[in-house]
Amino acid sequence: MPEATKTHTVEARLATADDLPALIANETSRTKGLSAEYLAEQERGDFYVVVGLIDGEIGGRAILDCRDDGETLVPEMRLLWVFPHARRKGLGVAMTAALEDLARDLGYREIFLGVSPENPAAIPLYVELGYAPTGEHRAAVNVSVLDTDAEPPMEAVFQKSLVVR
Ligand SMILES: CC(C)(COP(=O)(O)OP(=O)(O)OC[C@H]1O[C@@H](n2cnc3c(N)ncnc32)[C@H](O)[C@@H]1OP(=O)(O)O)[C@@H](O)C(=O)NCCC(=O)NCCS
């Protein structure tokens, strides 16, 4: 259900092929071509693309990656990215909640993510939503969403239970 905020309507849902033009229109030099790749991966399964909408327009996307190669975190929220013009209007929260609902519906009891300890926007968002650091770290893998070309830092692994409310 759309959630009414003070001035905007914010919602999040699974992406479809019809969303591709809007996603491509907001690609950057760092993300060029990735929207089509992600939607193709969604077709292959265990990989879900969620889009966030603000007043009916796509303002960001995020991924729930359930592919299990024995080494990665499963399920993992990945590549959360709100287009710069749409930030601070609740889309990050809405897309995170949609990914959590999806993971819960798929039967998972917890969800993971990796985030740079130096990300000044994402850390408060995740902490506010109940994520906590596991104490583990790994080399950054989601570099396309970073706003800088600087050497990607290590990521801290965060976890949230999907059963304890
Ligand atoms: C991080 C990101 C997804 C947040 O998206 P958003 O839609 O702007 O976030 P929301 O509007 O849902 O913000 C919810 C809360 O998160 C926190 N937050 C969001 N942006 C913040 C910022 N720039 N500084 C401090 N806190 C911030 C606040 O607590 C905020 O609540 P408030 O606005 O009531 O204070 C967005 O800034 C982004 O796409 N950044 C670049 C990509 C990135 O870093 N992705 C995460 C990779 S792990």
PDBQT file of the ligand as one rigid body, heavy atoms in Angstrom, charges set to zero:
ROOT
HETATM    1  C1  LIG A 201      21.791   5.846   1.629  1.00  0.00    +0.000 C 
HETATM    2  C2  LIG A 201      20.599   6.190   0.749  1.00  0.00    +0.000 C 
HETATM    3  C3  LIG A 201      20.097   4.928   0.086  1.00  0.00    +0.000 C 
HETATM    4  C4  LIG A 201      19.482   6.774   1.654  1.00  0.00    +0.000 C 
HETATM    5  O1  LIG A 201      18.303   6.915   0.865  1.00  0.00    +0.000 OA
HETATM    6  P1  LIG A 201      17.194   8.027   1.200  1.00  0.00    +0.000 P 
HETATM    7  O2  LIG A 201      15.992   7.712   0.387  1.00  0.00    +0.000 OA
HETATM    8  O3  LIG A 201      17.765   9.364   1.075  1.00  0.00    +0.000 OA
HETATM    9  O4  LIG A 201      16.901   7.702   2.742  1.00  0.00    +0.000 OA
HETATM   10  P2  LIG A 201      15.558   8.035   3.547  1.00  0.00    +0.000 P 
HETATM   11  O5  LIG A 201      14.943   9.282   3.034  1.00  0.00    +0.000 OA
HETATM   12  O6  LIG A 201      14.718   6.806   3.564  1.00  0.00    +0.000 OA
HETATM   13  O7  LIG A 201      16.196   8.329   4.987  1.00  0.00    +0.000 OA
HETATM   14  C5  LIG A 201      15.818   7.634   6.170  1.00  0.00    +0.000 C 
HETATM   15  C6  LIG A 201      16.749   7.992   7.289  1.00  0.00    +0.000 C 
HETATM   16  O8  LIG A 201      18.099   7.588   6.976  1.00  0.00    +0.000 OA
HETATM   17  C7  LIG A 201      19.022   8.555   7.527  1.00  0.00    +0.000 C 
HETATM   18  N1  LIG A 201      19.697   9.276   6.457  1.00  0.00    +0.000 N 
HETATM   19  C8  LIG A 201      19.421   9.250   5.129  1.00  0.00    +0.000 A 
HETATM   20  N2  LIG A 201      20.286  10.053   4.461  1.00  0.00    +0.000 NA
HETATM   21  C9  LIG A 201      21.111  10.585   5.380  1.00  0.00    +0.000 A 
HETATM   22  C10 LIG A 201      22.208  11.483   5.313  1.00  0.00    +0.000 A 
HETATM   23  N3  LIG A 201      22.619  11.989   4.127  1.00  0.00    +0.000 N 
HETATM   24  N4  LIG A 201      22.848  11.812   6.451  1.00  0.00    +0.000 NA
HETATM   25  C11 LIG A 201      22.457  11.306   7.649  1.00  0.00    +0.000 A 
HETATM   26  N5  LIG A 201      21.398  10.429   7.781  1.00  0.00    +0.000 NA
HETATM   27  C12 LIG A 201      20.752  10.088   6.660  1.00  0.00    +0.000 A 
HETATM   28  C13 LIG A 201      18.164   9.530   8.331  1.00  0.00    +0.000 C 
HETATM   29  O9  LIG A 201      18.029   8.998   9.631  1.00  0.00    +0.000 OA
HETATM   30  C14 LIG A 201      16.855   9.472   7.564  1.00  0.00    +0.000 C 
HETATM   31  O10 LIG A 201      15.747   9.897   8.312  1.00  0.00    +0.000 OA
HETATM   32  P3  LIG A 201      15.352  11.481   8.309  1.00  0.00    +0.000 P 
HETATM   33  O11 LIG A 201      15.376  11.948   6.872  1.00  0.00    +0.000 OA
HETATM   34  O12 LIG A 201      13.991  11.477   8.920  1.00  0.00    +0.000 OA
HETATM   35  O13 LIG A 201      16.406  12.158   9.137  1.00  0.00    +0.000 OA
HETATM   36  C15 LIG A 201      20.953   7.287  -0.315  1.00  0.00    +0.000 C 
HETATM   37  O14 LIG A 201      21.595   8.376   0.329  1.00  0.00    +0.000 OA
HETATM   38  C16 LIG A 201      21.873   6.779  -1.410  1.00  0.00    +0.000 C 
HETATM   39  O15 LIG A 201      21.394   6.215  -2.407  1.00  0.00    +0.000 OA
HETATM   40  N6  LIG A 201      23.202   6.973  -1.237  1.00  0.00    +0.000 N 
HETATM   41  C17 LIG A 201      24.186   6.555  -2.240  1.00  0.00    +0.000 C 
HETATM   42  C18 LIG A 201      24.257   5.056  -2.384  1.00  0.00    +0.000 C 
HETATM   43  C19 LIG A 201      24.538   4.361  -1.067  1.00  0.00    +0.000 C 
HETATM   44  O16 LIG A 201      25.352   4.777  -0.275  1.00  0.00    +0.000 OA
HETATM   45  N7  LIG A 201      23.842   3.213  -0.892  1.00  0.00    +0.000 N 
HETATM   46  C20 LIG A 201      24.001   2.375   0.273  1.00  0.00    +0.000 C 
HETATM   47  C21 LIG A 201      25.045   1.347  -0.019  1.00  0.00    +0.000 C 
HETATM   48  S1  LIG A 201      25.272   0.263   1.380  1.00  0.00    +0.000 SA
ENDROOT
TORSDOF 0
